[in-house]
Amino acid sequence: MTVTPDRIEVIAVTGLGEVRPGDDLAALLAGADLRDGDIVVVTSKIVSKAEGRVRQAPDRTKAIEEETERVVARRGDTVISQTRHGFVMAAAGVDASNTEPGTVLLLPEDSDASARRIRAGLGRRVGVIVSDTFGRPWRHGLTDVAIGAAGVRPLDDFRGTSDSYGNQLNATVTALADEIASAAELVKGKLDGVPVAVVRGLSHLVTDDDGPGVRPLVRPADEDLFRYGSRDVVFARRTIREFSERPVDPEAVRRAVAAGIAAPAPHHTTPWRFVLLESPETRTKLLDAMREAWIEDLRGDGFTEQSIAKRVRRGDVLRNAPYLVVPCLVMEGSHTYRDDRRNASEREMFIVATGAGVENFLIQLAVEGLGSAWVSSTMFCRPVVREVLDLPDSWDPMGCVAVGHAAAPPRDRAPRDPGDFIVTR
């Protein structure tokens, strides 16, 4: 049952003085007016100072790089990073304010553990929240949120309940710990030197045990609709060769096709066609026919039956995928010239446009949370593919894309230096 308090107090804790590495924060708060059921909100800066998370860093950029798990977005000097804690925040939480010149503060190694230590040291039935300042997408201004907690219920889940009109709530989950952290900031301020506040009147949110901390507040990557920042989108595409049994949403594939046909093309043409193989029977029929054509070619090349069997197994990535797409090139709108040189260039131009469309398609699949693998096999038996799929003679299959949910995270991509691929004249 949800409890709505009649009165909530937010009280600034003053007189703490400068916190130094090795200080016991619970001991520093010994003189504060604390009562059972209170929630103590501690600014992460003093937690970092007490835990020695202070770095001599004339160049803040290096500290940000070291604390960054991945860069989500970058504009000028502003970097939005995901930290190893799972937080997505400006500058990976590296802060150059309220610290001595020439130093920066890093986030605590484990803010939940920090909250647990402070709570244990206070020796009362209180909750503890470690707070930090976050920006917000689509909103100006900053607000404090919880990056660590102990003894506080972090969420209130209203899903499955009904409002006063009888409407069922399907998505309402209140971030209680964040709301408390934000309320505490109203009396702490940014320039007043007040790093701790007590929130009183929410004893129903204080738990006997330390609880789960802030983990429930961090949205898992596979549930994040905005997982990829602008810098990440292209690199999100990875070749996936092993898929889970989880079904593919056909609408997600169609959205990826919409991205594919946004690619540049010559002469204002539309050289892309995407054949979606949603029928298991059609997929099996196509792959069987392609395999037979491949075996015939390999026998003609003089390969042994053992070698043929080994090579044919490379096609299992398509056979094991729950969804296949065959992108095709059409030359409608192309120009015809009197010489082979320009006609060949014309076709190459359309092939490049088709490749751009396929790349857009693959990237959008990744944004949709789907893995993919582009396989060239249909290009080696185009007549067979056209016959099985009943495609016009003017459609040229340009490989096949296996689509599905990755069975495991992809391997890290080997680093490549762009300088190795650049020639300047």
C-alpha positions in Angstrom: 0.0 0.0 0.0 1.3 3.4 -0.9 1.7 5.9 1.9 1.5 9.6 1.2 2.9 11.7 4.1 1.2 14.8 5.3 4.5 16.6 5.9 8.0 16.3 4.6 11.0 18.3 5.9 14.3 18.9 4.2 17.0 20.1 6.6 20.4 21.3 5.7 23.3 19.8 7.7 25.8 22.6 8.3 29.2 23.0 9.9 30.9 19.9 8.4 34.0 21.8 7.1 36.3 20.6 4.4 36.4 16.9 3.9 39.8 15.3 3.5 40.9 11.9 2.2 40.5 9.3 4.9 37.8 11.2 6.8 35.0 9.1 8.3 31.8 10.8 7.0 29.6 9.0 9.6 31.7 10.4 12.4 31.5 13.9 10.8 27.7 13.6 11.0 27.7 12.5 14.6 26.5 15.9 15.7 23.6 16.1 13.3 20.0 15.9 14.4 19.2 12.5 13.1 16.1 10.5 14.0 15.0 6.9 13.1 13.3 7.0 9.8 15.3 10.0 8.4 17.0 9.8 5.0 20.5 11.3 4.9 21.4 12.6 1.4 25.2 13.1 0.9 26.7 14.8 -2.1 29.0 12.5 -4.0 31.8 15.1 -3.9 32.5 14.7 -0.2 32.2 10.9 -0.6 34.8 11.0 -3.3 37.1 13.3 -1.2 36.8 11.0 1.8 37.6 8.0 -0.3 40.6 9.6 -2.0 39.0 9.8 -5.4 40.9 13.1 -6.0 43.3 13.3 -8.9 45.9 15.8 -9.9 44.7 16.5 -13.3 45.6 19.6 -15.1 44.1 18.0 -18.2 40.6 17.0 -17.2 40.1 15.3 -20.6 42.5 12.4 -19.7 40.6 11.8 -16.5 37.3 11.7 -18.4 38.8 9.2 -20.9 39.9 6.9 -18.1 36.5 6.9 -16.4 34.6 6.4 -19.6 33.2 3.0 -20.6 31.8 4.4 -23.9 31.2 7.8 -25.4 27.5 8.3 -26.0 27.6 11.7 -27.6 30.1 14.5 -28.1 29.6 18.2 -29.1 32.6 20.5 -28.9 34.1 20.0 -25.4 31.0 18.4 -24.0 31.1 14.7 -23.7 28.3 12.4 -22.5 29.7 9.2 -21.3 28.6 5.9 -19.9 30.7 5.0 -16.8 31.5 1.5 -15.7 28.8 1.9 -13.1 26.2 2.1 -15.9 25.5 5.8 -15.4 25.1 7.9 -18.6 26.2 11.4 -17.6 28.3 14.4 -18.6 32.1 13.9 -18.5 31.8 10.5 -16.9 31.1 12.2 -13.6 34.6 13.8 -13.5 34.1 17.1 -11.7 36.5 20.1 -11.4 34.2 22.2 -9.2 34.4 22.4 -5.4 37.9 20.9 -5.4 41.3 22.5 -5.2 42.6 24.1 -8.5 44.6 21.5 -10.5 42.6 18.6 -9.2 39.4 16.8 -10.3 37.0 14.5 -8.4 36.1 11.1 -9.7 32.9 9.3 -8.8 33.1 6.9 -5.9 34.2 3.4 -6.9 31.0 1.9 -5.6 28.5 4.5 -4.4 26.1 1.8 -3.0 29.0 0.5 -0.9 29.7 4.0 0.2 26.1 4.5 1.3 26.2 1.2 3.2 29.3 2.2 5.1 27.9 5.6 6.1 24.7 4.0 7.2 26.5 1.4 9.3 28.6 4.1 10.9 25.6 6.3 11.8 24.1 3.4 13.9 20.5 4.4 13.5 17.6 3.2 11.4 18.1 5.7 8.7 18.4 5.6 4.9 21.4 7.0 3.1 21.5 8.3 -0.5 24.6 9.4 -2.3 23.6 12.1 -4.9 25.1 13.6 -7.9 24.1 16.2 -10.5 22.8 15.0 -13.9 21.6 16.8 -17.0 18.5 15.5 -18.8 17.7 14.9 -22.4 15.3 17.5 -23.9 15.3 19.6 -20.7 17.5 22.6 -19.7 18.9 22.7 -16.3 20.5 20.1 -13.9 19.0 18.1 -11.1 20.4 15.8 -8.5 19.8 12.0 -8.7 20.8 9.1 -6.6 24.0 7.3 -7.6 24.2 5.2 -4.4 21.7 4.2 -1.7 21.4 2.0 1.4 18.3 1.4 3.5 16.0 3.2 1.1 13.4 1.8 -1.3 14.6 3.1 -4.6 11.4 2.6 -6.7 7.7 2.6 -6.4 6.1 0.4 -9.0 2.5 1.2 -9.8 2.2 -1.1 -12.8 -0.9 -3.2 -12.6 -2.8 -0.9 -10.3 -5.6 1.5 -11.2 -6.0 5.2 -10.9 -9.0 7.0 -9.5 -10.9 6.7 -12.8 -10.3 2.9 -13.0 -7.6 3.2 -15.7 -4.9 0.5 -15.3 -1.4 1.9 -15.0 1.0 0.0 -17.3 4.2 2.0 -17.2 4.3 4.1 -14.0 7.4 3.5 -11.9 8.4 6.3 -9.6 12.1 6.9 -9.0 11.8 7.6 -5.3 15.5 7.8 -4.6 16.0 10.3 -7.4 13.1 12.4 -6.1 14.6 12.5 -2.6 18.0 13.4 -3.9 16.5 16.2 -5.9 14.5 17.5 -2.9 17.6 17.5 -0.8 19.5 19.7 -3.3 17.0 22.5 -2.6 18.7 23.1 0.7 22.2 22.1 -0.2 22.7 24.3 -3.2 25.8 24.5 -5.4 27.7 27.4 -3.8 26.6 27.3 -0.2 29.1 24.7 1.1 26.3 22.4 2.4 27.0 18.9 1.2 24.5 17.0 3.3 20.8 17.2 3.9 18.3 15.2 6.0 14.9 14.4 4.5 12.3 13.7 7.3 8.8 12.4 6.9 9.5 9.4 4.6 10.1 6.7 7.2 7.9 4.3 5.3 10.6 4.3 2.6 13.4 3.3 5.0 14.1 -0.4 5.1 15.6 -2.6 7.8 18.2 -4.1 5.4 20.5 -2.1 3.1 18.4 -3.1 0.0 19.4 -3.2 -3.6 21.0 0.2 -3.9 20.5 2.1 -7.1 20.8 -0.9 -9.4 17.1 -1.0 -10.1 17.2 2.7 -11.3 19.8 2.0 -14.0 17.9 0.9 -17.2 19.5 -2.1 -18.9 21.0 -1.3 -22.3 18.6 -3.7 -24.1 15.6 -1.8 -22.7 17.0 1.6 -23.5 15.2 3.1 -26.5 18.0 5.7 -26.8 20.9 3.4 -26.1 23.1 4.8 -28.9 24.2 8.3 -29.0 25.0 10.0 -32.3 28.7 9.0 -32.0 27.8 5.3 -31.3 25.3 4.6 -34.1 27.6 3.6 -36.8 29.8 1.5 -34.5 26.7 -0.2 -33.1 26.6 -2.4 -36.2 28.4 -5.6 -35.6 28.4 -8.9 -37.5 26.4 -11.5 -35.4 26.6 -15.1 -36.5 24.8 -16.8 -33.6 21.2 -16.0 -32.7 18.9 -16.8 -29.9 15.4 -18.3 -30.4 13.7 -15.0 -29.6 11.5 -14.0 -32.5 12.2 -11.0 -34.7 9.6 -8.2 -34.8 8.8 -7.7 -38.5 8.0 -4.0 -37.9 11.5 -3.4 -36.6 12.8 -4.9 -39.9 10.5 -2.6 -41.9 11.8 0.4 -39.9 15.3 -0.7 -40.9 14.2 -0.8 -44.5 13.0 2.8 -44.2 16.5 3.7 -43.1 18.0 1.7 -46.0 16.0 3.6 -48.6 17.2 6.9 -47.2 20.7 6.3 -48.7 22.0 8.4 -51.5 21.4 7.2 -55.0 22.3 8.4 -58.6 19.9 10.3 -60.8 17.3 10.6 -58.1 16.6 6.9 -58.5 15.6 4.2 -56.0 17.9 1.3 -56.7 17.0 -0.7 -53.6 14.5 -3.6 -53.1 14.4 -5.6 -49.9 12.9 -9.1 -50.0 11.7 -10.1 -46.5 11.7 -13.9 -46.0 9.2 -14.2 -43.2 8.0 -17.7 -44.1 10.2 -20.6 -42.7 9.2 -22.7 -45.7 10.5 -20.1 -48.1 13.7 -19.7 -46.2 14.4 -23.4 -46.2 13.5 -23.7 -49.9 15.8 -20.9 -50.9 18.7 -22.1 -48.8 18.4 -25.7 -50.0 18.4 -24.5 -53.6 21.4 -22.2 -53.0 23.3 -25.1 -51.3 22.7 -27.3 -54.3 24.0 -24.6 -56.7 27.0 -24.1 -54.5 27.8 -27.8 -54.3 27.6 -28.0 -58.1 30.0 -25.1 -58.5 32.4 -26.6 -56.0 32.4 -30.0 -57.7 33.0 -28.3 -61.0 36.0 -26.6 -59.4 37.4 -30.1 -58.4 37.0 -29.9 -54.7 36.7 -33.1 -52.7 33.4 -34.1 -51.1 35.0 -33.6 -47.7 36.2 -30.1 -48.6 32.8 -29.3 -50.1 31.0 -30.3 -46.9 33.3 -28.1 -44.9 32.7 -25.1 -47.1 29.0 -25.5 -47.3 28.8 -25.4 -43.4 29.7 -21.7 -43.7 26.1 -21.1 -44.8 24.8 -22.2 -41.4 24.7 -18.6 -40.3 21.8 -18.1 -42.7 20.1 -21.4 -41.9 20.2 -20.8 -38.2 18.9 -17.2 -38.4 15.2 -16.7 -37.5 14.8 -14.0 -40.2 16.4 -13.4 -43.6 16.4 -10.4 -45.9 17.6 -10.4 -49.5 18.5 -6.9 -50.7 18.4 -6.4 -54.4 19.7 -3.9 -56.9 17.5 -2.6 -59.7 18.9 -0.4 -62.5 15.7 1.5 -63.3 16.6 5.1 -64.2 20.2 4.3 -65.1 21.7 5.9 -68.2 22.9 3.9 -71.2 26.0 5.0 -73.1 27.5 4.1 -76.4 30.6 2.6 -74.8 31.3 -0.2 -72.3 33.5 2.0 -70.1 30.7 4.4 -69.1 28.1 1.7 -68.9 30.3 -0.2 -66.5 30.8 3.0 -64.4 27.1 3.5 -64.4 26.5 0.1 -62.9 29.2 0.5 -60.4 27.6 3.8 -59.3 24.3 1.9 -58.7 26.1 -0.8 -56.8 27.7 1.7 -54.5 24.3 3.2 -53.8 22.9 -0.3 -53.1 25.8 -0.9 -50.7 24.9 2.4 -48.9 21.3 1.3 -48.6 22.4 -2.1 -47.1 24.7 -0.4 -44.6 21.9 2.0 -43.5 19.7 -1.1 -43.1 22.3 -2.9 -41.0 22.9 0.1 -38.8 19.2 0.6 -38.1 18.8 -3.1 -37.3 21.4 -2.5 -34.6 19.6 0.5 -33.3 16.4 -1.7 -33.1 18.4 -4.1 -30.9 18.8 -6.7 -33.6 22.0 -8.4 -34.7 22.8 -9.1 -38.3 25.3 -10.7 -40.7 25.6 -9.8 -44.4 26.5 -12.8 -46.4 27.4 -12.6 -50.1 26.0 -16.0 -51.2 23.0 -14.9 -53.2 25.3 -12.9 -55.6 26.8 -16.2 -56.8 23.5 -17.9 -57.8 21.3 -15.0 -58.8 19.1 -17.0 -61.3 18.4 -19.6 -58.6 17.4 -16.9 -56.1 15.2 -15.1 -58.6 13.5 -18.4 -59.5 12.8 -19.5 -55.9 11.6 -16.1 -54.8 9.7 -15.3 -58.0 11.6 -12.1 -58.6 11.8 -10.1 -61.8 14.8 -10.7 -64.0 15.8 -7.0 -63.5 16.3 -7.6 -59.7 19.9 -8.5 -58.8 20.2 -10.1 -55.4 23.1 -8.5 -53.5 23.8 -10.9 -50.7 21.6 -12.0 -47.9 21.2 -10.6 -44.4 20.7 -12.9 -41.4 18.7 -11.1 -38.7 18.0 -12.0 -35.1 18.7 -11.3 -31.5 22.3 -12.0 -30.6 22.9 -15.2 -28.6 25.8 -13.6 -26.9 27.5 -10.2 -26.9 29.8 -9.7 -30.0 33.5 -9.8 -29.6 35.3 -6.5 -29.3 36.2 -5.0 -32.6 40.0 -4.9 -33.3 41.1 -1.3 -33.1 41.8 0.4 -36.4 43.7 3.6 -36.8 42.0 5.9 -39.4 45.4 7.2 -40.3 46.2 3.9 -41.9 43.4 4.4 -44.4 44.0 8.0 -45.3 46.1 9.5 -48.0 46.4 13.3 -48.1 47.4 15.2 -51.2 
